[in-house]
Amino acid sequence: MIGENLKTVEAEICSSCRRASRNRDEVTLIAVSKTMPVSMLKEAYAEGVRDFGENKVQELMDKIPQLPADVRWHMIGHLQRNKVKYIVDKVSLIHSVDSLRLAEEISQEASKKGITANILIEVNVAGEESKFGTTVEEACSLVESIAKLPAISVKGLMTIAPYTESPEDNRHYFHRLKQLSVDIQQKNIDNVNMATLSMGMTGDFPVAIEEGATYVRIGTGIFGERDYQ
Ligand SMILES: *Cc1c(COP(=O)(O)O)cnc(C)c1O
């Protein structure tokens, strides 16, 4: 099942890239494996997947030692400051940084371990109350403050668009995030690069790719429905 699903997703990524006149290698697929058993991650790995997304620290810590070392782990969920120390040197990118306090903690823990942490700034583009993320208006000044921290490298922006039945509804949110990244890039802030845009999930990733996504985060489309019981 996972192999077939991956083929379907891959074909859709390719056709979205073609429609947008983008190269396939500009977009990286993150297989969002939260709640899924390790056996399913191993199946995806065997099919060639190397980027996995998880949203809970405990689950990441359980799964990381059970998969080969060349997996790139992405922390895509809300991160509590007291848990940063467990994963800062184990994930390749933290997608969900939305406050200076969290960034300070990440920088401090990364320093202790002698590394630089790669992060994205999460922006709540649609302004949904239920979601984490900084606002579009505050994003730039947050980036400027975070960029001054010693052990952090800002790589771009991330957003979680609203749940919708019709992906076209989210196009303007993706467009807005892309625009914001261009605006911030133009400020030439030291230690800040806006090349990475993490946006698009199972329901709307083709539109996100058309609007400039460089990472798409796909769970259900690869592993099937999640069971939260
Ligand atoms: C769960 C999750 C996804 C994947 O969602 P699907 O709709 O299953 O593809 C993507 N991004 C984040 C931040 C998530 O928490």
The ligand as an SDF file (V2000), in Angstrom:
LIG
                    3D

 15 15  0  0  0  0  0  0  0  0999 V2000
   -0.1230   15.7700   10.4890 C   0  0  0  0  0  0  0  0  0  0  0  0
    0.5920   16.8940    9.8230 C   0  0  0  0  0  0  0  0  0  0  0  0
    0.7980   16.8930    8.4330 C   0  0  0  0  0  0  0  0  0  0  0  0
    0.2970   15.8140    7.5000 C   0  0  0  0  0  0  0  0  0  0  0  0
   -1.0810   15.8900    7.3540 O   0  0  0  0  0  0  0  0  0  0  0  0
   -1.8700   15.0000    6.2550 P   0  0  0  0  0  0  0  0  0  0  0  0
   -3.1080   15.7490    6.0060 O   0  0  0  0  0  0  0  0  0  0  0  0
   -2.0840   13.6630    6.8760 O   0  0  0  0  0  0  0  0  0  0  0  0
   -0.9920   14.9110    5.0510 O   0  0  0  0  0  0  0  0  0  0  0  0
    1.5190   17.9500    7.8920 C   0  0  0  0  0  0  0  0  0  0  0  0
    1.9970   18.9550    8.6550 N   0  0  0  0  0  0  0  0  0  0  0  0
    1.8130   18.9880    9.9830 C   0  0  0  0  0  0  0  0  0  0  0  0
    2.3800   20.1210   10.7620 C   0  0  0  0  0  0  0  0  0  0  0  0
    1.1140   17.9640   10.6100 C   0  0  0  0  0  0  0  0  0  0  0  0
    0.9360   18.0220   11.9440 O   0  0  0  0  0  0  0  0  0  0  0  0
  1  2  1  0
  2  3  1  0
  2 14  2  0
  3  4  1  0
  3 10  2  0
  4  5  1  0
  5  6  1  0
  6  7  2  0
  6  8  1  0
  6  9  1  0
 10 11  1  0
 11 12  2  0
 12 13  1  0
 12 14  1  0
 14 15  1  0
M  END
$$$$
